[in-house]
Amino acid sequence: EKTKNLELAKAVLQAETNKQLKDYRIPETGRKPGSIWQLLDGIKESGLQNDAFLDLLYEMIGERVAPGKESYCFLFHGMYDVPVKGTDKEWQEGSEEVYNYLLCAVGPLEGEYEPGLPEAGFLYPAFRQRSTACNYINLYETAAYQNLWNLLWK
């Protein structure tokens, strides 16, 4: 089951950039107390340990992204040591920073509660130019979920 779930996460990460996985700047108005940005930051910083934050996010996604559909929402938390790249463009030992992120996959349930391929999701914060971009989010959208940005940030 763990392997299946990781495949769902990989589907979001390995989506075609600028077509299914798009980079969005979070507007200043979206970075305020009580916003989804604050909620995602709280979930990320708690390492998925705050059940109240998780419940809020799952409710929001259920209401806005997949209303009335038999769906799943998997949320992953991870950390990645960004390797140091020398002036000669060769990788060196050590890391420049630790990229701390959330990855979400949303899709339909098939059969006996089996998750189908993800149709929506996100990577927060975005990873840009080999660094954490806290003012950006990468959204994964398929034809089934167009305008995910508007749904999440309204």
C-alpha positions as CSV (number, residue, x, y, z in Angstrom):
1,E,0.0,0.0,0.0
2,K,2.9,2.4,0.8
3,T,4.3,1.8,-2.7
4,K,0.9,2.6,-4.3
5,N,0.7,5.8,-2.3
6,L,4.2,6.9,-3.3
7,E,3.3,6.3,-7.0
8,L,0.4,8.8,-6.6
9,A,2.8,11.3,-5.1
10,K,5.2,10.7,-8.0
11,A,2.5,11.3,-10.5
12,V,2.1,14.9,-9.2
13,L,5.9,15.5,-9.1
14,Q,6.6,14.0,-12.5
15,A,3.8,15.9,-14.3
16,E,4.7,17.9,-17.4
17,T,5.9,21.3,-16.2
18,N,3.9,24.3,-17.4
19,K,1.1,22.1,-18.7
20,Q,-0.1,20.0,-15.7
21,L,2.2,21.3,-13.0
22,K,2.2,25.1,-13.0
23,D,4.0,27.6,-10.9
24,Y,1.8,30.3,-9.2
25,R,2.9,33.3,-7.1
26,I,0.9,33.6,-3.9
27,P,-0.4,37.2,-3.9
28,E,0.2,39.4,-0.9
29,T,-3.5,39.3,-0.2
30,G,-3.3,35.6,0.1
31,R,-0.5,35.7,2.7
32,K,-2.4,36.8,5.7
33,P,-3.7,35.4,8.9
34,G,-6.5,32.9,8.3
35,S,-5.5,32.2,4.7
36,I,-4.8,28.8,3.1
37,W,-1.1,30.0,3.0
38,Q,-1.0,30.2,6.8
39,L,-2.7,26.8,7.0
40,L,-0.2,25.1,4.7
41,D,2.7,26.7,6.5
42,G,1.3,25.5,9.8
43,I,0.9,21.9,8.5
44,K,4.4,22.0,7.0
45,E,6.0,23.3,10.2
46,S,4.2,20.7,12.3
47,G,5.3,17.9,10.1
48,L,1.7,16.7,9.7
49,Q,1.3,16.4,13.5
50,N,-1.5,19.0,14.0
51,D,-4.8,17.2,13.4
52,A,-6.8,20.4,13.6
53,F,-4.9,21.9,10.7
54,L,-5.2,18.7,8.7
55,D,-9.0,18.5,9.3
56,L,-9.3,22.1,8.0
57,L,-7.3,21.4,4.9
58,Y,-9.2,18.1,4.1
59,E,-12.6,19.9,4.6
60,M,-11.5,22.8,2.3
61,I,-10.3,20.4,-0.4
62,G,-13.5,18.3,-0.1
63,E,-15.7,21.4,-0.4
64,R,-13.9,23.3,-3.0
65,V,-12.0,20.8,-5.2
66,A,-14.0,17.6,-5.1
67,P,-17.6,18.5,-3.9
68,G,-20.0,15.5,-4.2
69,K,-17.4,13.2,-5.6
70,E,-16.0,10.0,-4.0
71,S,-12.4,11.2,-3.7
72,Y,-9.2,10.8,-1.8
73,C,-6.8,13.4,-0.6
74,F,-3.3,12.2,0.3
75,L,-0.9,14.6,1.9
76,F,2.8,13.9,2.2
77,H,5.5,15.8,4.1
78,G,9.1,15.6,3.2
79,M,12.5,17.1,3.4
80,Y,15.2,17.2,0.8
81,D,18.9,18.2,1.3
82,V,19.7,20.4,-1.7
83,P,23.2,19.4,-2.8
84,V,25.9,22.0,-3.1
85,K,27.0,22.8,-6.7
86,G,30.5,24.1,-7.1
87,T,31.5,26.9,-9.5
88,D,32.7,24.2,-11.9
89,K,29.1,22.9,-12.0
90,E,30.1,19.7,-10.2
91,W,28.1,18.4,-7.2
92,Q,29.9,18.5,-3.9
93,E,29.3,16.9,-0.5
94,G,27.0,18.7,1.9
95,S,23.9,20.7,1.3
96,E,23.0,24.3,0.6
97,E,19.7,24.1,2.5
98,V,17.0,21.6,3.5
99,Y,13.9,21.9,1.4
100,N,10.9,21.2,3.7
101,Y,7.7,20.7,1.7
102,L,4.1,19.4,1.4
103,L,2.9,17.3,-1.5
104,C,-0.8,16.7,-2.0
105,A,-2.6,14.4,-4.5
106,V,-6.4,14.4,-5.0
107,G,-8.3,12.0,-7.2
108,P,-11.3,9.8,-7.6
109,L,-11.8,6.5,-5.7
110,E,-12.3,3.5,-7.9
111,G,-13.9,0.2,-7.0
112,E,-13.5,-0.8,-3.3
113,Y,-12.0,2.5,-2.1
114,E,-8.9,2.2,-4.4
115,P,-7.4,5.5,-5.3
116,G,-7.2,6.2,-9.0
117,L,-4.7,8.4,-10.7
118,P,-4.5,11.9,-9.2
119,E,-6.4,14.6,-11.0
120,A,-5.3,17.6,-8.8
121,G,-2.7,18.4,-6.2
122,F,0.1,20.8,-5.2
123,L,3.7,21.1,-4.1
124,Y,4.1,23.7,-1.4
125,P,6.3,25.7,-1.2
126,A,7.4,25.6,-4.8
127,F,11.0,24.6,-5.5
128,R,12.6,27.2,-7.8
129,Q,16.1,27.7,-8.9
130,R,17.4,25.0,-6.5
131,S,15.8,26.7,-3.5
132,T,12.6,27.0,-1.4
133,A,10.2,29.6,-2.9
134,C,7.8,30.4,0.0
135,N,5.8,32.9,-2.1
136,Y,5.1,30.2,-4.7
137,I,3.1,27.0,-5.0
138,N,3.1,24.4,-7.8
139,L,-0.4,23.3,-8.7
140,Y,-1.1,20.0,-10.5
141,E,-4.2,20.2,-12.7
142,T,-5.7,17.8,-15.2
143,A,-8.7,18.4,-17.4
144,A,-11.0,17.2,-14.6
145,Y,-9.8,20.0,-12.3
146,Q,-9.2,23.2,-14.2
147,N,-8.8,26.5,-12.2
148,L,-7.6,24.8,-9.0
149,W,-5.9,28.1,-8.2
150,N,-9.2,29.9,-8.1
151,L,-10.8,27.2,-6.0
152,L,-8.0,27.2,-3.3
153,W,-7.4,30.9,-3.1
154,K,-10.9,32.3,-3.2
